[in-house]
C-alpha cells in the first residue's frame, strides 16, 4: 500500500483544538531524534514544535 495507508489507523483523529501538524513532518522529527540521540529541544524547526513532536512520540 502506498502513501502510508497502513499507518492511518495509528494517527489520532482531528478533534477540538488547534489544527494538527502534518503527520509526516512529526514522524520525521521523531525518527530524527531517535536516529541522532539529540535532545528534544534541539529539534530543527522544519519538524514543527519540539513539544508537539515529543507529545506524539509519548502517545
Secondary structure as GFF3:
##gff-version 3
##sequence-region A 1 59
A	DSSP	three_ten_helix	8	10	.	.	.	ID=ss1
A	DSSP	alpha_helix	23	36	.	.	.	ID=ss2
A	DSSP	three_ten_helix	40	42	.	.	.	ID=ss3
A	DSSP	three_ten_helix	45	47	.	.	.	ID=ss4
A	DSSP	alpha_helix	50	58	.	.	.	ID=ss5
###
